[in-house]
Amino acid sequence: MRAVLLLFATLILVLAVAYASPPAGEVSLIQADPNARIVYVNPAWSPDGRSIAYVAIPDADKLDANAIYRRGKTIRVATLQKGRWRHRLLLKNADWPVWSPDGKQLAFGSDGLMALTPATGKTRRLTKDKLPGPKARDEAAATTDYPVSFSPNGRFLVYYRQMWEEDERRVFDLAQGRDIGVLVGQCFDWSPDSRCILSAYNWYMDQQVPTRLILTDVARRKWRTVLRNYRIEGIVWPNEKRYAWVLLVDPPSEGPGMYRLDLESRKLRKLANIHEWIFPSSDFKRFAFTGHPPDKPKQTNLYVGDTGTWRFRLLATGTFDPWGWHVRKRFLSWSPDGKSLAYVTERGDIRIVRFDGR
């Protein structure tokens, strides 16, 4: 079923109307070095727009599953100075950098969930990984934690807990310094006021995918069902408290695509024939997503579009395919002004595309 949906999605991509605002330029942030056997992933733009944190993976011939889960990674930071990117080592044995909205903290994974205060260089531990010993027989309790997303006010942090038996997305309260026991669905987004999380829970049983879209009040730990019986593959909550964008794979009549959901009336209105999870810019004026052309199904393309018209165009070929990785968003990162996009190529380079002023 998924193969059919992907093929249908790629046909839509080919027929898409061109995006009206082409990129003004593209530059390389850093290139993979086959001789040194090093690749780069996980760009994260700082809130002030002057720096990009990213991850260097050593002893990697190419960017694949073996590289993604390899240990010994480092977090580096590139800072724009006099028109050039200056690179420096920031953290050893670290992965998945995520900036807080005010830029005063950088969450990352390093044998657990960690937080760095860049101004002082001090780090603090939020959680501790539970890894099996070399002679351990029961690995069911083993966990590995990575940051995913800060709330807009910076108080809460959703993190991913990878377990041998099942995976979870949980909420950590940075003010209280503890996990508050709130679980988040497979895809989610924060409300603009940071009070709530909108998340989707998809259960795969006998080729059926019963789904619930859940609205959770984080502080009160109360939730309610907003939508059910749709397969939901993406959620974006723009700066409109009442509305969210949801990617529906199995809607009843209008066909799969991106829909606007009225959270009060629960009414849906189709926006576009887009069948892949979109990553919006911080101002929600642009979006990006990856797809596969029908004549080259193993090739991954990067598309960019305008939320004013929901038209999109091909931006780049040979990009890294984030599908199937537990924190897909880390392979794309928008600048705070929404005019530049950092992305990862299939080689393990990090490139930056700058758009015009529209």
N, C-alpha and C positions, 0 to 999 in steps of 0.2 A: 504493500500500500504506500509506504514512504517513498519507494522508488518512483511510483507513478506520480506522486505529488511533486517530487523534485523535478521530474521531467517536465511536468506542466508548468512549474515555476520558472524553469529556464526558458521555456518558450515565451512566457510573458516578458522575461528580461530582454529577449531579442527584439520583441515588438514594441518595447517601451519608447515613449517619446523622449527626445533628448532633453537633458537638464539645461535650463536656460542660462546658467551662469557657469561657464567652464573654468577650470582651475587656472590661476594666473602663473603658477610655477610649482616645480617639485624639486626638492633637494634631498640629499642623503644625510641622515643624522649619524648613522654608523653602519659599516658594512661587515658582513660575516667574513671571517678569515679562514679559508680552508687549510692553509699551511699551518696556522696556529691551532686549528681545530676548535674554533669558537664561534658561536652563533648568539643572536640577541633577540629577546622577546619582551613582552609585557611593558610597553611604554606607558607612562603615567604623567600627564602634563600637570605642573604645579598650578595652584589657583592664581598666582600672580602672572602666569604666562611666560616667565623668564627661564624656567628650567623644565627638563623632562627626566624623570627617573626611569630607569630601564634595567633589565636583567641580562647579565652575561652568563652563558652556559659553557663551561670548559669541556674539553675532551669530547667534542661533538662533531662528527663528520657532516651531519646534516640536521635540519630541524625536523624531528619526528618524535614519536612517543618516548623513545629511549632518552632523548635529550630533555624533553619536558620534565620528566620525573627524575632526572639525574641530580645527585647531591653535589655540593661544592659550588653552587651558583653564587654570584655576587650581585649586589645592587649598585649601579653606578648612576651618576647624575650628570647631565649635560646642561650647561648654562650658557645662554646667549650673551656674548660680550663683544662689542664692537663689530657686530655682524657675523661673528663666527661662534660655533658651538665648542665650548671648552669642556672636556670630560674629566671626571675624577671618580675614584672609588669612594663609595659611601658606606657600604656594609658588606661584610664577608658572611658566607653561609646564610644567605637570605634570598627571599623570593617574593613575588606578588606585591609590589609596592602600591599603596593606595593612599592618596593625600586626603587629609581632612579638608572641609570646605574653606577654612581660614588659612590653610597652609602651615599651621603651627604644629601639626603632627603628621607623621608618615607611618601608617600601619604596614606591617609586613609579616611574612611567615619565616620562622627560624626555630625549629624544634618547638613549635607552638605559635601562638599569636603574640606579636610584639608591637610596640609603638615607640617611634623615635621622635624626640623633640629636636628638630634641626638647629634651632637657635643655640642650644646648649650641648648638643651631641649626646645627650643622655637617652638611654632606652629603658623601657619597663616591660615586664612580662605580664601579659593578660591571661594566657592559658598555657598549659604545658601539654605537648604531644605525649601520647601513650603508645610507645613503640615496643613490640615484643623483643625480648632478649634473644640471643643466639640459640639458646636451648629451649625457648618457650614453645609449647605445643599448641596452646590455645591462643589464636591470634584474633578472636572475635572482638576483644575489647580494645584492639589497637586503633588509634585515631591520629589524624594529622589535620592541623587547623591552618586555614589561610584567610586573609581578609577579602571582603568582596565590595562593600559599599558603606560609606558613612551616611548618616541621615543629613539632610540639608543644614540642620543647626549644629552638627558635629558631636552631638551627645551620644548617639547610638552608632554601633558598628555591626553590620551583618557580616558574619564570617562563615566559611564553608568548613564543615567537619567531615573529612573523608574517613569512612570506617570500612572494615573488611566486609561486614554484613550489609550495611546500608549507609547512605550519605544523608547529611542534614545541613540545613542552613539555619543558623541560630543568631540571636541578637545579644550583643554585649553592651551593657550600660557603662560608659566610660566615667560618668559622674559617680556612680556607686562602685565602680571597679569590679563588676561581676557579671556573669551570664544571668539574664533574667528569665530564662526558661521559655522564651518565645521562639517558636519554630516558624520558618518561612518556606514557601513552596518552591517549586523548581525554577520558576521565573517570577520576578517581583519588581516593584519600584516603590519609592517613598512618596508620601504625600508632600506637597510643597511646604506645609507647616511642621513636618517631621512627626506628627502625632500618630500617623497610621502607615501601615504597609499593605499594599494590594498585591496578592500573590496567587499563583495558580497551582493546584495540586492535580496532577495527572496520574491515574492508576491504570496500568496496562494489564488487562485480564481477558484471556480468550479472544484476542483481537478487538476487544472493546476498550474504549478509553473514557471512562466516566471522569468528568472533570468538575472541579469547583473553583470558582474565583472567590477568594476569601479576603475580606477587609478586616484587618486586625488593628485595634487600638493598642499601641505598644505599651504605654504607661499603665493603662488599666487592665491589660491582658485579656481583653474581651474581643470576640470576633463574630462576624456574621457573613453569611453567604450572599454574594452579590449576583453571581451568575453560575449556572450549572449546565452540564451536558453538552458543553462545547470543548473541543480539544484546543487548548490555548498554548501557544509556543512563544509568546513574548508580551511584555507589558511595559508601557511608558506612561508615567503620570506627569504631564506637562504642568506649567504654571497656571492651571485652572483647577480649582479645588473640586469642581463638580464633575469634570470629565477626565477620562483616561483613554489611551489608545491600546487596543488589544489585538494581537495577531491570532486570528481564528483559522484553524485548519479544517474543521468540519462544521461550518455553519449550515443551516437547513436549506436555504434557497438562493441567497445572493452569491454563493461561491466563496472559496477561501480568500483571505486577504486581510488588510488592516482595517479595523473598525474603530469608530469613536463610541465609547460607552458612557451614557449618562448614569452616574452612580446613584442618583436619586430615583429616577423613573425606571432605570435598568434597560432603557431602549438603546438599540444598536443602529448605527448608520455607517455604511461602508465608505471608506476613504479612498482606497487604492488596491489594485491587484498586485500586492507585494506579499510574497510567501515566505520570506525569511525574517528572522529577528533583526529589527533595526536598532541602530545605536545613534540617538539624537545628539546634536550639539548642545552645549549648555544653554543657549538661548532658544533651543527647539526650532530654529529656522531651517536647519539642515539635518540630514540623516545619512547614515552609511550602512551597507550590509554586504554580505558576500553571497555569491551564487555560482552555478556551474553551467557553462554553455552546452547546449545539446550535442554539438558536434565534438566537444572535448569534455566529456563528463568528469575526467580526472583533474581538469584545470579549474582553479578557483579564481574568480574575478571579483573585484571590488567595485561596488556601485555607490553613487552618491546622488542625493536628491534634495528637493526643496519642499518643505511641509506646506508652503502656501499653495502649491499646485499639485503636490504629490507626484510630480514627474521626476524621473531619475535617468542617469546615464552611466555608461561604463567609465570607470575612473582608472583602473589598473588591472592588468592580468598577472597571473603567477603570484598571487598573494597567498598568505598562509590561511588555511581553512580552520577556523576555530570550532567547527561543529564537533560535538562529542567530548570536548574538554570541559571540565567542571566549572571553570570560571572563564567563559568565553570572552567576556568584555575586555579583558586585559590585552587583547591583540589589536585593539583600536583605541585611540585616545584623541578627543577633540581639545583644542586650545580653549581657554576660558572665554575668548571673544567669539568663538564659533566660526572663525575664518580659516583655521588650519586644522589638518587631520594628520596624526601620526599613525602609521600602520606597519605591519610586519610582512615581509615577503616570504615566499616559500623557501628561499635560500637562508633566511635568518638575518636579513638586513632590516633596518628600521628607516623608513622614508617619511618625509613630511610634504604634504601638498598644501599649498596656500591658495585660497580662493580670492575673488575680487571683493570689493567693498559692499556688494549688495546684501 
